[in-house]
Each structure stands twice: as structure tokens, then as C-alpha cells.
Amino acid sequence: MDDNLHSLPRQLIELRMEHADLDDLIDRALFDLASDDLTLRRLKKRRLLLRDRITRIESELEPQRPA
């Protein structure tokens, strides 16, 4: 059971959920005139790092296609 918690498909789901949450936070911060630019940049950087991890896991899960 513990293996399922750390499986690549499970990690992928969790990363996608976190990425969607960050999208929502960033969208709300863009419309908030009092939002902090530094916080917004950090959120965007975190979202980009998540996107990279998601892409990496997706490539590990997909079978390699012949060239």
C-alpha cells in the first residue's frame, strides 16, 4: 500500500493538482491591485518548476517511440 503513495502516477496527480492550485492563486493575484510582485514571481517560479517535474514524470511513464 505504501508503494502506491509514492508511485509515479500518484506523484503526477499530486503535482497536477498543485499546479492547478498555483494557477488559481496567480490568476487571483494578477487581479488584486495590492498583490506583492515578489510573491507573484515566486508563485510563477514554483509553477514553472512543477511544470518541469510533471513533464519529466510524463516522459518516464510514456513508452519510448522508435525514431
Buried (B, 14 or more C-beta within 10 A) or exposed (E): EEEEEEEEEEBBEEBBEBBEEBEEBBEEBEEEEEBEEEEBEEBEEBBEEBBEBBEEBEEEEEEEEEE
